[in-house]
Amino acid sequence: MSSQKLEVLFQPLEIKSLSLKNRVVMAPMTRTFSENGIPSDDVAQYYRRRAQAEVGLILSEGTVINRPAARNDPKIPFFHGDAALSGWQHVIDEVHAAGGKMGPQLWHVGSVPNMFSEWVPAAPVESPSGLAAADKPRGEAMSDEAIADTIAAFGQAAADAQRLGFDTFEIHGAHGYLIDQFFWSVTNQRKDRFGGATLKERSTFASEVLKAMRAAVGADYPIILRVSQWKQQDFTARLAPTPDAMADWLVPLVEAGADILHCSQRRFWEPEFPEIDGDDGLNFAGWAKKVTGAVTISVGSVGLSNDAMSSFGGESSTPVGLDRLLTRMERDEFDLIAVGRALLGDPLWVTKVREGNQADLQPFEASLLQTLS
Ligand SMILES: Cc1cc2nc3c(=O)[nH]c(=O)nc-3n(C[C@H](O)[C@H](O)[C@H](O)COP(=O)(O)O)c2cc1C
């Protein structure tokens, strides 16, 4: 890979009060190493290692807002309560000490069950219509009060992220979890103002969450919203089948307060609307940038031979070159690129890439998910 081509990855970027030294973002990855929901020093050192090795922006694993059934695993960290927040204070202090920038990914799982165990929260599971997927009832449909309290809890988490010194935060609006369950007609069958026949109507909940968070942090603090067409309940689901539908969905969310859209795909090189601009056409982040004008982050199998779902199935992944990524970044298709498993496999990934040390990059083995290396 020529060093000239690599330059595009190492351009600084300013978004409101956030200044980034390069375009590489560590993707949010749930690790379930937080006993009693409290991130420990091991968690802080795990992030610090990536900050030290030049990751431009670190997004934390999903960490849950203050709702009784917001998580689906007992070792997912809380983002509320003194003990957990002081754990997060230590995390951001360590990341800053190593010269890094970081935001927590703020999350409510809705009615998605644990992938690996039967664990359930003590309180009833909550979601827009008490459905986990089509014809799969699970838990309760949220009352007006539950919705108002959830919006307030997102607002409180935003205020806490800013108070602890995080540089930004990301709202998890993707992959079939709570916010996405409101977007998706399959799981949102409400007849009130949080439901409706159009995606725009079903985006009301996300807009209100964004407005509450924006009100909590002020105008100059950057807010990231993660969205996906695909759901873990249905990889083929598509919320927005056309660019116009995508604009109807995302423009109001940008107006409600999202500065950066993190557009989750499993493979970054897949065109979003090939029927319009061909097989090498814009990907999801490319189209999201085009229809909203917002800064966008792309993601999906960067630097690795297979996708995240194969890893969950236990397959190993080997390092691959970045030419396809650099070509898309050179044409300014999106602004930032998130890297997940490659950064788990090799904490020094960014440094090695910058130095052209491709041959030294370590593979990602599924067994790495058992440790916080
Ligand atoms: C172990 C693991 C945990 C993940 N947890 C989350 C999560 O908490 N929140 C989220 O939005 N995405 C999560 N993802 C998806 C990643 O953020 C990313 O989109 C995906 O791994 C694709 O990037 P990659 O191919 O570079 O790994 C997770 C992925 C992995 C492998």
The ligand as an SDF file (V2000), in Angstrom:
LIG
                    3D

 31 33  0  0  0  0  0  0  0  0999 V2000
  -17.6690   -8.9200   20.0380 C   0  0  0  0  0  0  0  0  0  0  0  0
  -18.4970   -7.8660   19.3700 C   0  0  0  0  0  0  0  0  0  0  0  0
  -19.3550   -7.0920   20.1150 C   0  0  0  0  0  0  0  0  0  0  0  0
  -20.1260   -6.0880   19.5080 C   0  0  0  0  0  0  0  0  0  0  0  0
  -20.9030   -5.2750   20.2870 N   0  0  0  0  0  0  0  0  0  0  0  0
  -21.5200   -4.1970   19.7330 C   0  0  0  0  0  0  0  0  0  0  0  0
  -22.1540   -3.2180   20.5510 C   0  0  0  0  0  0  0  0  0  0  0  0
  -22.1530   -3.2680   21.7920 O   0  0  0  0  0  0  0  0  0  0  0  0
  -22.7500   -2.1710   19.9290 N   0  0  0  0  0  0  0  0  0  0  0  0
  -22.7630   -2.0450   18.5720 C   0  0  0  0  0  0  0  0  0  0  0  0
  -23.3320   -1.0870   18.0450 O   0  0  0  0  0  0  0  0  0  0  0  0
  -22.1400   -2.9540   17.7770 N   0  0  0  0  0  0  0  0  0  0  0  0
  -21.5030   -3.9990   18.3200 C   0  0  0  0  0  0  0  0  0  0  0  0
  -20.7880   -4.8760   17.5180 N   0  0  0  0  0  0  0  0  0  0  0  0
  -20.6530   -4.5980   16.0730 C   0  0  0  0  0  0  0  0  0  0  0  0
  -19.3760   -3.7880   15.8060 C   0  0  0  0  0  0  0  0  0  0  0  0
  -19.4610   -2.4710   16.3260 O   0  0  0  0  0  0  0  0  0  0  0  0
  -19.0740   -3.6790   14.3030 C   0  0  0  0  0  0  0  0  0  0  0  0
  -20.1100   -2.9990   13.6570 O   0  0  0  0  0  0  0  0  0  0  0  0
  -18.8980   -5.0390   13.6470 C   0  0  0  0  0  0  0  0  0  0  0  0
  -18.0310   -5.8670   14.4290 O   0  0  0  0  0  0  0  0  0  0  0  0
  -18.3120   -4.9030   12.2410 C   0  0  0  0  0  0  0  0  0  0  0  0
  -17.0220   -4.3530   12.3090 O   0  0  0  0  0  0  0  0  0  0  0  0
  -15.7100   -5.2940   12.0800 P   0  0  0  0  0  0  0  0  0  0  0  0
  -16.0190   -6.1310   10.8840 O   0  0  0  0  0  0  0  0  0  0  0  0
  -14.6000   -4.3150   11.8740 O   0  0  0  0  0  0  0  0  0  0  0  0
  -15.5450   -6.1310   13.3040 O   0  0  0  0  0  0  0  0  0  0  0  0
  -20.0460   -5.8950   18.1050 C   0  0  0  0  0  0  0  0  0  0  0  0
  -19.1800   -6.7110   17.3500 C   0  0  0  0  0  0  0  0  0  0  0  0
  -18.3940   -7.6670   17.9640 C   0  0  0  0  0  0  0  0  0  0  0  0
  -17.4560   -8.4840   17.1170 C   0  0  0  0  0  0  0  0  0  0  0  0
  1  2  1  0
  2  3  1  0
  2 30  2  0
  3  4  2  0
  4  5  1  0
  4 28  1  0
  5  6  2  0
  6  7  1  0
  6 13  1  0
  7  8  2  0
  7  9  1  0
  9 10  1  0
 10 11  2  0
 10 12  1  0
 12 13  2  0
 13 14  1  0
 14 15  1  0
 14 28  1  0
 15 16  1  0
 16 17  1  0
 16 18  1  0
 18 19  1  0
 18 20  1  0
 20 21  1  0
 20 22  1  0
 22 23  1  0
 23 24  1  0
 24 25  2  0
 24 26  1  0
 24 27  1  0
 28 29  2  0
 29 30  1  0
 30 31  1  0
M  END
$$$$
